[in-house]
């Protein structure tokens, strides 16, 4: 867990997820395993969450998070889950929650396309399309990926998970006060194409951001000086 702040803007790295808080508004980005416990101290101020994609690392903790959120607020108060409009795994997981635990808070799902924005607690959220891969037992398949950008009065925070190196990463980080960029650490099948960024690639592609955090796909913060 790591923290960064500038004025009323506070960002916390939650070992695979990101908590962005500005004033009294909190937004979670992605739901890795354990996020319900890691974010428990702030759940009362979390207005919504934005899931970058249906990859397992981003949704593994979603059901536990929805349960934890339901214990912090009035049962009639809805919670919003944002996700890419073309990824059905996120609304399907929320549907499991709604049908399996019908007496909890209502959950609204909103699908966004690249370039669209959704406002949560006065903070616009947008998705930037990236290239990414999903590993199987012996290969890596091309999949749609997205970076998430949260705009606050203090500045913009960009979360760039699971992206292949390329200009889309630079676009996602451009103008960010803080860019959090994921690089490949876990063992993957060998392929002819680079589906995950190295440290040096991430540093280069995020160079337009004021501050850069490098994180591994194992959930750990990395030394930005490493090659």
C-alpha positions in Angstrom: 0.0 0.0 0.0 1.3 3.4 -1.0 -0.1 6.9 -0.7 0.4 10.1 -2.6 -1.4 13.5 -2.2 -1.5 17.0 -3.5 -3.8 19.4 -1.7 -7.3 17.8 -1.4 -6.3 15.0 -3.9 -5.2 11.7 -2.3 -4.3 8.5 -4.2 -3.7 5.1 -2.6 -2.2 2.1 -4.3 -4.0 -1.0 -3.0 -1.9 -3.8 -4.4 -3.6 -4.0 -7.8 -6.2 -1.4 -7.4 -6.3 2.4 -7.0 -8.3 4.6 -4.6 -8.7 8.2 -5.8 -10.1 10.6 -3.2 -10.8 14.3 -3.7 -12.5 16.0 -0.9 -15.5 13.8 0.2 -15.6 11.9 -3.1 -13.9 8.5 -3.4 -13.5 6.3 -6.5 -12.0 2.8 -6.7 -10.3 1.7 -9.8 -10.3 -2.1 -10.3 -11.1 -4.8 -7.7 -8.2 -7.1 -7.1 -8.2 -9.9 -4.5 -8.2 -8.4 -1.0 -9.4 -4.9 -2.0 -12.5 -5.2 0.4 -10.1 -5.4 3.3 -7.4 -3.1 2.0 -10.0 -0.3 1.3 -12.2 -1.0 4.3 -11.1 2.3 6.1 -12.4 4.4 3.2 -15.4 2.5 2.0 -17.9 4.9 3.5 -16.6 7.7 1.2 -16.4 5.6 -2.0 -19.1 6.7 -4.4 -18.4 4.3 -7.2 -15.8 2.1 -8.8 -14.5 1.9 -12.4 -13.2 -1.4 -13.6 -10.7 -1.3 -16.4 -11.6 -4.6 -18.0 -12.9 -8.1 -17.1 -9.4 -9.6 -16.7 -9.3 -11.7 -13.6 -6.8 -9.5 -11.8 -9.2 -6.6 -12.1 -12.4 -8.3 -11.0 -11.3 -11.1 -8.6 -12.4 -9.1 -5.5 -15.5 -7.5 -7.0 -18.1 -9.6 -5.2 -16.4 -9.2 -1.8 -16.1 -5.5 -2.4 -19.8 -5.2 -3.2 -20.6 -7.0 0.1 -18.3 -4.7 2.1 -19.8 -1.6 0.5 -23.3 -2.8 1.3 -22.4 -2.9 5.0 -21.4 0.8 5.0 -24.5 2.5 3.8 -28.3 2.6 3.8 -29.7 -0.4 1.9 -31.6 1.9 -0.5 -28.5 3.8 -1.5 -27.2 2.6 -4.9 -23.6 1.9 -5.7 -22.3 2.5 -9.3 -19.9 0.2 -11.2 -18.4 1.6 -14.4 -16.8 -0.6 -17.0 -16.0 -0.7 -20.7 -19.3 -1.0 -22.7 -17.8 -3.9 -24.8 -16.8 -6.1 -21.8 -19.8 -8.2 -20.6 -17.9 -9.9 -17.8 -18.4 -6.9 -15.5 -22.2 -6.7 -15.8 -22.4 -10.4 -15.6 -20.6 -10.4 -12.2 -22.8 -7.7 -10.9 -25.8 -9.7 -12.1 -24.6 -12.6 -10.0 -24.4 -10.3 -7.0 -27.9 -8.8 -7.6 -29.5 -12.3 -8.0 -27.6 -14.1 -5.3 -27.8 -11.4 -2.7 -31.0 -9.6 -3.5 -31.4 -7.9 -0.1 -28.3 -5.8 -0.4 -27.8 -2.3 -1.9 -28.8 -1.9 -5.5 -25.9 -1.7 -7.9 -26.0 0.3 -11.2 -23.8 -0.7 -14.0 -22.8 1.9 -16.6 -20.8 0.9 -19.7 -18.5 3.6 -21.3 -16.9 3.8 -24.7 -13.5 5.4 -25.3 -14.0 9.1 -25.3 -17.2 8.9 -23.2 -17.2 10.4 -19.7 -19.2 9.6 -16.6 -19.4 12.0 -13.7 -19.1 10.6 -10.1 -19.4 13.0 -7.2 -18.5 15.8 -9.6 -15.4 14.0 -10.9 -15.4 13.0 -14.6 -14.1 9.6 -15.5 -13.0 8.5 -19.0 -11.7 5.4 -20.6 -8.8 5.3 -23.1 -8.5 2.2 -25.3 -5.2 0.3 -25.1 -3.9 -3.0 -26.5 -3.5 -5.9 -24.1 -3.2 -9.7 -24.0 -4.8 -12.4 -21.9 -2.6 -15.4 -21.2 -3.9 -19.0 -21.6 -2.0 -22.1 -20.6 0.4 -21.9 -23.6 -0.3 -18.7 -25.5 -1.5 -15.1 -25.2 -4.7 -13.9 -26.9 -5.4 -10.4 -28.0 -8.0 -8.6 -25.8 -9.5 -5.2 -25.5 -7.8 -3.1 -22.8 -8.5 0.3 -21.2 -6.8 2.9 -19.1 -8.9 4.9 -16.7 -8.5 8.6 -16.2 -10.1 10.4 -13.3 -10.3 14.2 -13.6 -10.3 16.3 -10.4 -10.0 20.0 -9.8 -6.5 19.4 -8.6 -5.4 17.4 -11.6 -5.9 14.1 -13.5 -5.0 10.6 -12.3 -4.4 7.9 -14.9 -4.4 4.2 -14.2 -2.9 2.1 -17.0 -3.1 -1.6 -16.3 -2.1 -4.6 -18.5 -1.3 -2.5 -21.6 1.1 -3.5 -24.4 3.7 -0.9 -25.2 2.5 1.6 -27.7 1.2 5.2 -28.3 -2.1 4.5 -26.5 -0.2 4.3 -23.3 1.4 7.7 -24.0 -2.1 9.2 -24.7 -3.5 7.8 -21.5 -0.7 9.3 -19.4 -0.5 12.7 -21.2 -1.5 15.5 -18.9 -1.7 13.4 -15.8 -0.7 14.8 -12.4 -0.1 11.1 -11.4 0.1 8.1 -13.8 0.1 4.6 -12.3 1.5 2.2 -15.0 1.6 -1.6 -14.8 4.5 -3.6 -16.1 5.0 -7.3 -16.6 6.4 -9.3 -13.7 4.6 -12.6 -13.5 5.6 -15.5 -15.7 3.7 -15.5 -19.0 3.8 -17.8 -22.1 6.6 -16.9 -24.5 5.2 -15.0 -27.6 6.6 -13.2 -30.6 4.9 -10.0 -29.5 5.5 -7.9 -26.4 2.1 -7.9 -24.7 3.3 -6.2 -21.5 5.6 -3.2 -20.8 9.0 -3.4 -19.3 10.1 -0.8 -16.7 12.0 1.2 -19.3 9.1 1.2 -21.8 6.7 2.3 -19.1 8.9 5.1 -17.9 9.3 6.4 -21.5 5.6 6.1 -22.4 4.5 7.8 -19.2 7.0 10.6 -19.5 4.4 13.2 -20.2 2.9 12.7 -16.7 4.1 14.9 -13.8 4.6 11.9 -11.5 4.8 8.2 -12.4 4.3 5.2 -10.3 5.4 1.8 -11.7 3.6 -1.2 -10.4 4.0 -4.9 -11.3 1.2 -7.2 -12.4 1.9 -9.0 -9.1 0.5 -5.9 -7.3 3.7 -4.6 -5.9 5.2 -1.1 -6.3 8.5 -1.0 -8.3 11.6 1.1 -8.2 11.2 3.6 -11.0 15.0 3.8 -11.4 15.2 0.1 -12.2 15.9 -1.0 -15.8 
